[in-house]
């Protein structure tokens, strides 16, 4: 290979491209998963309730500001966030639960033992609604406006810091204070 051959620079070019690629990822929050559904309606669905004989549809998520929390009993982080969901519910925040790919008796027992923060619990046994929402895994929480549109998606546990930094700034004052505003 000649010293003035263009191939001599190939390792340098590769290194520069790799450095640029890695640098572009610095400063990004790994918990931040963009959602193509932000600003769009919740996808159509018709699924049963975990606790009643009802069937829920996307219309069940209209009419008020609310959270849609994706959870499962097999999810260790869901156990960690559960007390905070109970706290939000006690403050009047409306939270719909999406029980994701779970064993139904275990899910019922979980809520019976730990308390139920949910206004209603939708069963997504095969994970199709989760797939339509772009769920990577549990827990994930979506902020839904009264029109049934997704305003925010958060992957990971919902806690006081996340609530204050990400959710509250997007909510009208009455909804943000936990009144489940209209």
LUMROVO-835647 format. One line per 2 residues: number of its first residue (from 1); their letters; for each residue x, y, z of C-alpha. Coordinates in pm, whole numbers. Example, Ala and Ser with C-alpha at 12.3 -4.5 7.8 and 13.67 -1.06 7.14 Angstrom:
<recs>
1) AS) 1230,-450,780 | 1367,-106,714;
</recs>
This chain:
<recs>
1) XX) 0,0,0 | 141,338,-96;
3) XX) 175,610,164 | -37,849,-40;
5) XX) -316,593,-92 | -666,704,23;
7) XX) -695,381,224 | -441,511,471;
9) XX) -704,752,606 | -977,491,646;
11) XX) -904,421,1017 | -897,794,1091;
13) XX) -1229,850,912 | -1381,554,1099;
15) XX) -1259,691,1431 | -1402,1037,1361;
17) XX) -1741,892,1260 | -1752,677,1574;
19) XX) -1658,976,1792 | -1934,1189,1638;
21) XX) -2188,909,1688 | -2094,861,2053;
23) XX) -2083,1236,2123 | -2434,1279,1982;
25) XX) -2563,1044,2254 | -2400,1236,2539;
27) XX) -2640,1458,2724 | -2944,1256,2622;
29) XX) -3156,1113,2898 | -3169,733,2854;
31) XX) -3514,736,3022 | -3641,971,2752;
33) XX) -3814,759,2493 | -3977,967,2222;
35) XX) -4329,871,2129 | -4473,917,1783;
37) XX) -4814,927,1952 | -4765,1252,2144;
39) XX) -5036,1486,2022 | -5241,1199,1880;
41) XX) -5540,1009,2019 | -5493,693,2222;
43) XX) -5509,403,1972 | -5841,223,1932;
45) XX) -5898,-72,2163 | -6170,-278,2325;
47) XX) -6043,-463,2632 | -6193,-606,2947;
49) XX) -6164,-480,3301 | -5951,-658,3558;
51) XX) -6199,-602,3839 | -6546,-574,3683;
53) XX) -6744,-710,3390 | -6696,-386,3193;
55) XX) -6529,-348,2857 | -6314,-41,2806;
57) XX) -6239,143,2483 | -6032,447,2396;
59) XX) -6341,653,2491 | -6282,542,2851;
61) XX) -5976,768,2846 | -6164,1083,2747;
63) XX) -6335,1356,2945 | -6067,1456,3195;
65) XX) -5695,1487,3245 | -5566,1148,3356;
67) XX) -5270,918,3360 | -5252,581,3188;
69) XX) -5009,372,3388 | -4871,51,3234;
71) XX) -4794,-199,3514 | -4761,-568,3592;
73) XX) -4699,-784,3897 | -4382,-928,3739;
75) XX) -4234,-577,3716 | -4008,-491,4014;
77) XX) -4009,-120,3935 | -4390,-121,3938;
79) XX) -4373,-229,4303 | -4142,67,4372;
81) XX) -4371,324,4207 | -4696,185,4351;
83) XX) -4690,388,4678 | -4651,710,4478;
85) XX) -4945,616,4255 | -5151,564,4572;
87) XX) -5041,908,4692 | -5141,1073,4362;
89) XX) -5477,895,4366 | -5538,1012,4724;
91) XX) -5476,1370,4601 | -5744,1318,4336;
93) XX) -5531,1248,4030 | -5722,1016,3795;
95) XX) -5511,715,3699 | -5622,442,3462;
97) XX) -5421,123,3492 | -5313,-90,3198;
99) XX) -5228,-434,3333 | -4970,-553,3081;
101) XX) -4909,-919,2992 | -4986,-1035,3343;
103) XX) -5150,-1324,3525 | -5497,-1198,3617;
105) XX) -5529,-1367,3959 | -5187,-1230,4057;
107) XX) -5286,-881,3939 | -5609,-887,4141;
109) XX) -5422,-1007,4450 | -5156,-737,4401;
111) XX) -5419,-462,4411 | -5605,-626,4701;
113) XX) -5284,-642,4907 | -5119,-311,4813;
115) XX) -5418,-90,4740 | -5575,20,4414;
117) XX) -5482,367,4287 | -5667,317,3957;
119) XX) -6004,454,3849 | -6026,149,3623;
121) XX) -5789,-131,3526 | -5769,-235,3162;
123) XX) -5638,-585,3087 | -5384,-603,2804;
125) XX) -5321,-977,2826 | -5156,-1017,2485;
127) XX) -4981,-679,2490 | -5147,-548,2173;
129) XX) -5249,-212,2320 | -4902,-180,2470;
131) XX) -4755,-248,2126 | -4987,11,1970;
133) XX) -4874,262,2235 | -4507,181,2170;
135) XX) -4453,42,2520 | -4100,-91,2574;
137) XX) -4184,-242,2910 | -4347,-168,3242;
139) XX) -4377,75,3404 | -4462,350,3159;
141) XX) -4700,636,3220 | -4887,843,2965;
143) XX) -5053,1178,3033 | -5389,1188,2854;
145) XX) -5583,1511,2798 | -5965,1537,2810;
147) XX) -5986,1484,2431 | -5818,1143,2475;
149) XX) -5488,1257,2324 | -5145,1159,2451;
151) XX) -4963,1463,2587 | -4659,1293,2743;
153) XX) -4499,953,2771 | -4265,862,3055;
155) XX) -4075,533,3067 | -3970,422,3414;
157) XX) -4117,477,3757 | -4334,775,3830;
159) XX) -4208,948,4142 | -4226,1292,4302;
161) XX) -3935,1433,4102 | -4072,1309,3768;
163) XX) -4421,1434,3859 | -4290,1782,3944;
165) XX) -4052,1812,3649 | -4240,1645,3365;
167) XX) -4611,1614,3437 | -4711,1919,3644;
169) XX) -4585,2177,3391 | -4817,2026,3128;
171) XX) -5131,2016,3341 | -5386,2292,3393;
173) XX) -5366,2424,3750 | -5675,2239,3878;
175) XX) -5562,1906,3728 | -5203,1951,3843;
177) XX) -5313,1997,4199 | -5465,1652,4192;
179) XX) -5828,1736,4130 | -5840,1528,3809;
181) XX) -5956,1846,3630 | -6197,1848,3344;
</recs>
